[in-house]
Amino acid sequence: MSQKQAELDLLQEMRSELTGYCYRMMGSIVEAEDAVQDTMLRAWQGWDQLRDHSSRRAWVYRIATNICLDRLRSAKRRALPMDISEPAATVAEPRDSLPRDSWIWPAPGDGADPADILISRESIRLSFIAILQLLPPRQRAVLILNDVFRWSAGESADALGMSTAAVNSALQRARAAVNRSDLRSEELKKGAAEADAELIDSYVEAFEQYNIEALIALFNGDGSLSMPPFTMWVRGSSDLSSFYSITRSHCLGSRLVPVRANGNSPAFAQYAPAGAEGPLTPWAIHVLEISQGKIAHIHHFIDSELFARFGLPPELKRN
């Protein structure tokens, strides 16, 4: 193997951890992967100019950070629906929506990030991503590198082009802001990232049969459901039942394909009928939040572009 190829392989080995970093920064796996692609290109173009191998990791992270900061400069805060409005007072077919860049989107949770050994999976849960978006971008970067990736202040300073004192000051402010945060989605942090097999099987069976009574029985009493890019979300057994009834005509006949998302939270890709005949087509990624053996919340991320990011096929044949 040539020296050049070995160095290219070394750079490629960083792709997964860089994607995890950029996703926490951006709140969107699509934006994160685009940022990483730009990072890899810029790093490779300048690779030969950097002779000190020990500083290459910090140098690559500085490139990635600057790309994220540039993209975040004019961006508004991404959020989850439950953090920007009250639950729907009247349940109706959702109509009001916000642009894609308004929302936090899920990321595949395949455990491929080599930093998983050292990093708590809680740091990629959707509720934690929502908290990160409250921080100014540079504070966000400092918190991720220090408290998530467990870098020292000196290492972070090298990667971010800051002094160690500036990193420590930014970290202190970021931690204080996180502790002051009062997002509704923070309630979901208390739940488990995993669900028992019986609950998962029951959810798939109830949804694919579209048995509304069975679905409602799987939720906590104050369980809830959201569906970005729509702003509306619903909470409570009665409103959940009404919502499922309203959306029955669209979802009846759907099939769920198991996937993993955000720290290996249980999740499913929903393929829905596009008509009376023909294949089932991508509709939504369901990410389940579990608490005390019941469903606390389901995020229905309605964006067919996510399916390719999760390595899913563009359609399914009907049974």
N, C-alpha and C positions, 0 to 999 in steps of 0.2 A: 504494500500500500504506500502510495506516495505521501510525502509530508503535506502536500496541499490537500489531498483527500482526507488525511487524518484530521487536519484542522477544520475542514468542512464538516466532517462527522461530529467533531466536538461542538461546533456551532449548532448543528441540527439537534444534538442531544439536549440543548437548552430550550428547544421549541415548546415542550410541554409546560415547563415551569414558567416560561415567559407568558404563555397563554393564560395560565392561572393568575399571574400578576396583572396582566392587562385586563382580564375579565373583572377582577376585583376593582380595578381603576375605572373601567368604562361601564360596567353593569350590563354589557351586551356581548354575547359570545361572537356575534357577527363582527362587531366593531373591534373586539379583542383580536380575533384572528387576522383581520385586516392590518391592525397595528403591528402584530407580530411579523407578518409578511414584510411590511416596510422595514421593521427592525432588522430582520435577517438580511435583507438586501443591502441596507446601509452598512451593517456590520461587515458583511463579506467584502463590500467594495473598499472598506478601509482596514481590513484585517492585517494586511502586510505592513501597514504603517505602525502597528503596535507590536513592539518587540518584547515587552514584559508580559509573559504568559499569566503571571499571578494577577495582573490587573485587568485581564480581558473580561472576566465576568462582570466586574463593576462597570467597565466601559460599555458592554452590551446593555446592561440595565439602564445606564444613563441614556443611551439611544432610545430604548423603549419608553422610558419615563418622559423624555422630551417629546416623543411622538404623541403619547397620551395627553400630555399637558397642552400641546398645540391643538389637539382635537377637542379638548375639554374647554378651551379658552372661551368659546362663544356658546357652549352647550348649556342647556338648563338641567336642573337636577332630575335624574331619573327616579322613579318611585314605583311602588305597588299601589293598586287601587285603594286598598283599605287604609293607606296612609295619606290620601289626599281628599277623602270625602267620607261622609257618614254612609252606613248601609242604606240601600234603597228604601224609601218610605212606601213606595208603591211598586210592586213587581210587575214589570212589563218586558216585552222583547227589547233587549238592549239595542240602543241606536247611537247614543252619544259616544264618540271615541276621540282619542288624542293620537297625534303622530307617533310612529314607531319609536322615535328617539325620546319620547316622554317616559318610557317604561323600562323597568328592569326585566331582562329576559333570562330564561334558564340556560344552563350550560350542561353538556354531557358529564355524567358523574361516573366515569369508568375506572377511576382510581389510577389512571396512568401517570399522574403528576408524581415525579420521584420525590418531591418534597412532602408527600403525604405521610411519610414515616415520622416527620418532625412536626407537621402542621395539623392542628385539629381540624377535622372536617366541619366543625361548626363555623369555621371562618369562610366557608363558601356556601353556607345556607343562605337562602334568599333573604331571610330577615337580617342577616349580618351585612349582605351586599347593600340592602336598603339603608342601613345605618352609615356605611361608608360613604354613600352618596351625599350625606349631609355635610361632609367635610370639604373645605377648599382642596382642590386637586393636589397641591404639594403636601399638605398635611396628610392627605389620604395616602400618598406614596410613602411618606415617612412611617405612618402607622402600619401599613402593610409589610414593609421591609423589616421593621423592628419587632412588631407584636405578632405578626403572622408568620413571616419567614424566619424570624429569630436572628436577624442580623444584628451586629453590634452597631452602636451609634457611629463609630468610625467607618465601618463598612458602608453604612447607608450614606454617610457624608461623601465618601469617595464616589459612590454610584450616582448621587444626586447633584454633585457639584456644589455642596454646601459645607460649611464648617461644622465640626462636631457640636459646638455650642448651639448653632442654629438648628441642627437636627434635634438635639435634646429639648430645645424650646418648642419647636413645632410638635414634637411628640407629646410633650406635656399638654399643650393646647388641644391636640387631637383627642387624647384620652379624656380630658375634661369634657369636651363636646360630646363624645360617645356616652359618657356617664350621665350627661344632662339630657340626652335624646329621649324623646317620649313618643315614639312611633307606635301605632296600634299593632303593627306587624311584629313588634318585639315580643308580644305575647307568645308568638309561635316558637321562639327560641327555647321555651320551657319544655316543648314536646320532644319526642324521640325522633331521630333521623330514620330509624328503621321501623318496619311494621311486621307483625307476625304474618305468616303465610296464609292463615285462615282469613284474616281481614282482607288481604290482597285478593285472594281467590273470590271472596264474597263480593268485593267491589267490581271485579271484572264480570262476574256472572250477573249481578244486578244491573250494571250499566248496559251490557250487551243485550240483555233481555228487556231493557228499559223498564224495570220493575221499580217504580218510584217509591212505593212503600218500603221495599227492601233497601233501596239506596238511603232513604232518610234514617232508617234504623242503624246505619253504620256511622252516622255523625254524632258528635257530642250535642247536647241540648242547644248550645249556642254556636254550633258549627256554622261555617260560612263558605262562600264560593265567590271567586272573582274570575274575570275573563278579559285581560288586556288583549287588544287595545281599547276595549270598551271601559268606560269609567264606572259603570254600575257594578255594584257587588251586593250580595244578599246574605242575610244572617238569620238563623233560627229555623226550626223545623217547618213552620208554616210557610215562610217565604221560600225556603228551599223547595218545598213541594210544589208551590206555585210556579217557580222558575222552571223546574223540570217538566212540568205540564206544558208550559208555554213553548219550550224548545223540543218537545217530543217529536214533532213532525220532521225536524231536521236531523235529530240524533238517532232516531229509531233505525235499527239495522246497522249501526256502527260496529266496528271491531276495534279492540284495544290491543296494542302491541307493547309488551313491557320494555321499558328503558330505565336508565338510571340518570339522575340529575342532581346537581348541587350537593355534593357530599354524599352521594349515593342515597338520596331520598327516593322513596318509591315513586315511580312515574310511569306514565303510559302515553303512547302516541295513538291518538284517535283518528281512524280513517272512517269517513262518513260517506253515505251514498250520495252520488252526484245527480242521481235520477232514478227512474224505475229500473233501468238496466245499466250495464257497463260496470267498470271497476269501482272500488272504493278509493276515495282520494283523501289526501292529507287535510286535516282540519285543525287539530289542537294538540298540544302537549299538556297532559294533566300531571301536575306535581302535587303529591299528597303530603299534608302536614298532620302528624299523628300525635295524639295526647291521650294518655291513660287507656290505650287499646282501642281508641275510637278516632274517627277523622275529625280534626279540628278545623281544617281549611283545605280547599282544593283550588290551586291556581290553574285555570284553563288558559294557557297561552295560545291565542289564536293567530298563528303565523306559519304558513306552510313552508316558508324559507328555513325554519328551524329543523325540518325533517332531514334535510341533507346534512346539516351540522351534526345530527345525531346518528348519521350513517344509515338512515331509513330509506326504503324504496319509494319511488314516486307514486306508486299505486299498489293496491292489493286486489286480487281476484275475489269475486264474491264466492261464498261457499256453495 
